[in-house]
Every structure is written in structure tokens, then in C-alpha cells.
Amino acid sequence: MSEKQIDEVSGVSTTGHEWDGIKELDNPMPRWWLWTFYATVVWALAYAIAFPAWPLINSATTGLLGYSSRADVKNELAAVEAAKADYVAEIAAKSVEEILADENLRTFATAAGSATFKVNCVQCHGSGAEGGPGYPNLNDDEWLWGGDIESIRQSIAHGIRYSEDADTRVSEMPAFRDVLQPGEIQQVAAFAASLSGMNADAEMAAAGKPLFEQNCAACHGESGNGNREMGAPDLTDAIWLYGSSQAEIAAQIRSPKHGVMPAWGGRLGDVAVKELSVFVHSLGGGE
């Protein structure tokens, strides 16, 4: 056994460790630190015995106190549900028009609908409900099927072209590639573009007007203002679901795209659909 080395300056023995000429003194730990350390060990053992701590195969030890953070959360959620039960019951009993007329119910439904929208609708309509190519902007005043509160509820509850719901809204523009010649499709596209004030070849637009009246006016109207009963969009504004260039309009005439929105009534329930309807109506585009 090697002899202890004593540091000449402090008179304290060293641990025998040396690094680059620097030796480590073997000073004892302060008493207060040791007692603090021992106390934490005792506290940890007591905590492990009193509270859930040790993992088992399918659960964990419950602890002598029987505390459960999950139970706390469950109780808090139950308290929240109880607090809003009266509002939910009123919403279930009233129509969306009556909910709008009641300031307290409208405020509650808007907040609840906002949460529902963030979970179920932002994937298509965007976090700000601004939409995108093929997905309608819910903030503007252009509504294919109407923007009053009941029309919005109907669209949300039963969906658009959703085959599993018998009451879904249905509109389908035919593919005119089998009806019109390629040149005629370009002429109709030019005329449709001109309806909203976009630059279009005047000669082609003039030639497309009678073709439009023969093939498109039945749904979109002679002036192109659309028809909400049929879900036919207004062609005179600057809002285009699948693009506003003449080429994009021609592509839609040639082989139209038809979006599908699921029916949310069966998925979310009547109350959530009403709340979602009130929220969408509140975005600014609701009529």
C-alpha cells in the first residue's frame, strides 16, 4: 500500500490523482452537504412509497396515498363538461337561427366551433379558413350553396357529393370534351374569363358567347351569375376554385374537377355541427 501524499501548502493528503502537475486534495465533504444528500435519499424513498412510482408489466405501483394525476385530469374534464352542460343542452334544443339570436349561446358556440374547426377542417380549408386550389375560402361572400346559417349547417352536416349521405348536396358539371370541339372550348373559356373582367381575346369571347348560352347558361345563368340551388358558381366575380387563367378555365370545361366534402353530421353529432356552423358563419363571409 502506497503512502499517503501530503500537500505541502495545505497539509491535506491527496487522493493520489494527478493531472498535468495538479493534484487533487482529499478534503471531506461538508457536513451540511452530506446531511442534505441523506435527506434527499430519504425523501426519494418516501416519495416512491407514497406515490405511484415503480413500473409493473401492465401498470405501476399505486402508492400508499393512492394519488393519480390521471384521475385529477378526469375530474377536471368532468367539471368542465358539467359547467357547459346547460349551454350544450340549449344548443341541442335550438335551431342555428335561434343560437345566432342568443348572444351567450352564439359566443359559446363560436368558441366551441373554433376548436372543432381546428381539429377537423383546417386540413382542407386552412388554419385561417382561407382555402386553396379546390378548397373554398370561407371568409369571402361567395357561397356555392348559400351563406346563410342554415345553408352552412346543411353543407356541413350532409357534405358535398358525399355518396354515403342521402341528403348530400350534389352538383356535377359535365365534361364538355365530348360535346364541344377543342377550339370551341377555348372560345367558351375566353367568354367565361371576360365575364369577370379578365383580359380575354375579344374575337374568341364573342364566338364563345352563343356556345355559352347553348351549353352553360342553364346552370350558370345567361349572365353567368350562377345558381345556388344547383351549386353552380358565379362566373362574374374574381373567385375561381380551380384557377382563373383562360387555360385553367378551359381545362375545367374540358374535364371538370369535382371536390368532395364528407358529411360531418354522423361523425361529429348535431351539437358539434351547429357549433361549427356558427363559427364558420362568424368568419365574415356568412350572410
Salt bridges, closest charged atoms under 4 A:
GLU24 OE1 - HIS17 ND1 3.14
GLU81 OE2 - LYS84 NZ 3.37
GLU90 OE1 - LYS94 NZ 3.58
ASP102 OD2 - LYS94 NZ 3.73
GLU150 OE2 - ARG153 NH2 2.93
ASP165 OD2 - HIS158 ND1 3.18
ASP270 OD2 - LYS274 NZ 3.25
GLU287 OE2 - ARG228 NH2 2.65
